[in-house]
Structures are given as structure tokens and as C-alpha cells.
Amino acid sequence: MEGRAMIVIIIAYFLILLAIGIYAHRKTKATPEDYFLANRNFGSIILFFTLAATNFSAFTFLGFAGKAYTDGMGQYGIMALGTSFMAMMFYFIGRKIWKAGKEKGYVTPGELIGKEHKSKGLQFLVTAIMSMFTIPYLAIQTIGAGYILQMIFPSLNMEAGAIVVMAIICFYVLLGGMKASGWTDVFQGMIMISAMVMAFAFISHALGGATNATLNTIKVNPALLSRPGPNGYFTIGTWLSFLLLWIFCDPMFPQIFSRFYTAKSDASLKTAMILYPLLISFFFLFPVLIGVWAHGAGIECEADQVLLVMVEKFAPVPISSFIIVGALAALMSTADSQLLALSTMLTCDIFGKKVGYSRVITILLTIFSIAFVIFGYNPKVGIMGTLVKTTFSGLVVLAPSVIATLYWKKATKEGCIASILGGEAIVFSYAFLPLPTFGLLPAIIALLASFILLFVFSVVVRRRDVKNI
């Protein structure tokens, strides 16, 4: 009976996604503005949910608990504080991006930066960097989709699960573009939030309440409740690094950046900025507490499995099954946004704003992601592995160029190009060489270098131009 209930839940979930995609198709005109950006008409609620659901991946759902299980409550401080401050960027740069897009018809990140500096080369460079780090990330999402569906149906092999999930994502993205992606984000966002609240409620109740669960953890390992954590991971340098990383990196993800264009108004962005930290305050806290409480509950398992193990032990089977669906919703809401953002960039920045081309590229990207799984590529090795491990570092170096383009009139295309190429050189140097980090994440060193290069090259070019007049 329980197995049948799970089948009903997952089939209903998939059918609702497909139904939303079909409805979005009927409401979407075959124009670039409507297909790529939902006619720039997302109100406050849809914009908030699509930003949140896009940013909250399966790592948020499962990985936070795993990191807390290993290194303690410091995980909450790093993620909640940094991501809350990142929400200010929704307004600080999101408002400028929205305004420029509205006035000048920009659709992609590369188009904004390239055309503001009148440089097609800079436009291609930004698109290339964003694609280079996002395509492997999409492939990793595909692997995760296969594993999560296999958790629900143990008899289903991982490859088949990945194909099913990616085919469904591809279908509704092809049909409805940004409207399908945004509207399904609302639905999937509600599922993942409900699932996380349920997980916390049932586990907390089974452990005798939050206070009792915390006291039991303190008895086992009080260092889990300290900032450095039991392994001393959360140093001041690490905290500062992650705080800066989330603030500057998250808006550089193409799937986040592109959503700034979709806002209906300035007020929509402001509302999203206010609501985002409110959601994070508990949505990030719950998995971290579950991971920490696992020690007090006597759980011993792989870190990435701790939330699922806790749910399986302390929640009824139908609830634990629904929570796994919540993890799948977190993954799919990120993957569909990545797929649409990639196809939009690769179409608009290379072939022009042609919806038909975008659909072809969407299919090709889906096939590539599935092939990544079928042929058993190990995401931890080779150039793809390097790109996956350096995704955040590789994207954060774009932030100086974006901010300067929006706020500093003296920024030049030469400064932006030097900033991006120099920053990426530092990112890959740290990936392959044992360079000193000075207590910071390599991403922050690359970010600081990118800011310096942008300023220096822009000033030098300006002075050269003045002398030549």
C-alpha cells in the first residue's frame, strides 16, 4: 500500500508539472520577449518563488544537513547570513539589470555587458564563461535526478531515472519557456518548503522536542554547537569568504541573472528582496538542525545521507516519501532554470533572438546531460570535474564587470576583459597549483584580483585615450 501511495504521489507530481507546461504553452506567444522572459511580467510572488526555487538545489535540501552533521551549526550562520545579504543584490544590481532590459530589450547577461561597452567580443566572453561553468553543473543535476528517483523506486536504475526526469524538464521548458519555468517553480517551491517543514516537525517530535534534541547533541559533542565546529572548519576567514562568495556569486548564475529581466516592476524586486531572508531564516535552519541532532540520536551514516536516514527512522513512510519528492522538486526547479538560461544565452548571443533555435539547443543540452549519465562519466575527474569544483569561483569573477557596467561610467571593455580573464586564470591556478590562500577561499582572492584588474585597466585605458586626444 505504501509503495502504491508513493507511485501515486510521484505520478501526480510529474503530471502537474506537465500540465503547467501545457498551460504555459497556451499562454506563451512565439516571441523572444514572451518565451525567454515571460514578457517581463512576473509579479512579486512568482518572482520571489522562482528566485528561491531556482537557487535552492538538492544540495540545499540534502547537503546542508550533511555539512552540519560533519561540522556543526556554523553551517547555518554561513549560509543564512551570506544568502540573506545576497538578497540585497536582488535590488542593488537586479533593479539596474531590470531597468536596462526594459529600456533596451536585453535578454541575456552577455548582451547587457557587451552592448553597454559596444563589444561583441566581451558579450561572447561573458556567455562563454557562464556556459562553461553551468553546463557541467546541469549534468551533475542530471546524475542527482537519477539517484533521487532511484531512492523512490529502488528497482529503477539510475540511468533510467535520469532520463525520465530530464525528459519531463525538457518537455515543459520546450513548451512554455520562462512562464513554464517560473510557474513550475512556484509549485515546486511550495513542495520543497512543505517537505522541509514536515521533516523538521516529525523528527523534532520523535526526539522529544527541539530543546531535548539539542541537549542530547550537546551531551554527545558540544563542539557541534560552537562556531569553529568539531573540526575547526568554520574559521573567521572561512566565514568571511562564504559571506562574500554568496553575495557576489549567486546573482552571476545565469539562471538567477536572467530572472531579474522578468520582473514586472521595481516593486516586484523589492518584495522578493524582503521575503527571501524571511524564508531562509527557517528553511536553512531546519536541515542544519536535523544534521546536528543526528549525533544526539545516535545516527551513524554518510554525511550526504543523514537527512534521509533521519526522516526514514523518525517519520512515517508516506511522509518520508514526500520529503524525497521535496528533494526532487529542489533539483528540478534548479535544473529547468539552468536549461532555459543556457539555451537562451547560446541562442540569443550566437544566433540571435530566435525561439526555434532555442528549442533545438534545449534538446541538445538535455541529450548531452543524459549522455553524461549513460556513459558513466565520473564528475570528480578530468576537466568536467575541475569545472564543477570551480563553478562558484569561476562565476564570481564576473561580478566586478557586472557591477562596474551598471554603476561606474568610467569602466571600459578592456577593464572588463582583463578582469574576467585574469580572474579565471587565478581560479584555475588554484585548482592545479598549491598556492597560498591566506586563510580565505581561493574564490575570494580571484574576486579581489578581478576588482583590481578592472580598475587598473579601465584607468590606464582612459588615460591613454585622453593623451591621444
Sequence and secondary structure as in RCSB ss.txt:
>XXXX:A:sequence
MEGRAMIVIIIAYFLILLAIGIYAHRKTKATPEDYFLANRNFGSIILFFTLAATNFSAFTFLGFAGKAYTDGMGQ
YGIMALGTSFMAMMFYFIGRKIWKAGKEKGYVTPGELIGKEHKSKGLQFLVTAIMSMFTIPYLAIQTIGAGYILQ
MIFPSLNMEAGAIVVMAIICFYVLLGGMKASGWTDVFQGMIMISAMVMAFAFISHALGGATNATLNTIKVNPALL
SRPGPNGYFTIGTWLSFLLLWIFCDPMFPQIFSRFYTAKSDASLKTAMILYPLLISFFFLFPVLIGVWAHGAGIE
CEADQVLLVMVEKFAPVPISSFIIVGALAALMSTADSQLLALSTMLTCDIFGKKVGYSRVITILLTIFSIAFVIF
GYNPKVGIMGTLVKTTFSGLVVLAPSVIATLYWKKATKEGCIASILGGEAIVFSYAFLPLPTFGLLPAIIALLAS
FILLFVFSVVVRRRDVKNI
>XXXX:A:secstr
 HHHHHHHHHHHHHHHHHHHHHHHHHH  SSHHHHHHGGG B HHHHHHHHHHHH  HIIIIIHHHHHHHH THH
HIIIIIHHHHHHHHHHHTHHHHHHHHHHH   SHHHHHHHHTT HHHHHHHHHHHHHHHHHHHHHHHHHHHHHHH
HH TTS HHHHHHHHHHHHHHHHHHHHHHHHHHHHHHHHHHHHHHHHHHHHHHHHHTTSHHHHHHHHHHH GGGG
SSSTTTT   HHHHHHHHHHHHHHGGGSHHHHHHHTTBSSHHHHHHHHHHHHHHHHHHTHHHHHHHHHHHHTT  
S GGGHHHHHHHHHS HHHHHHHHHHHHHHHHHHHHHHHHHHHHHHHHTTT S HHHHHHHHHHHHHHHHHHHHT
T  TTSHHHHHHHHTHHHHHHTTHHHHHHHHH TT  HHHHHHHHHHHHHHHHHHHHS    TTS HHHHHHHHH
HHHHHHHHHHHHHHHHHH 
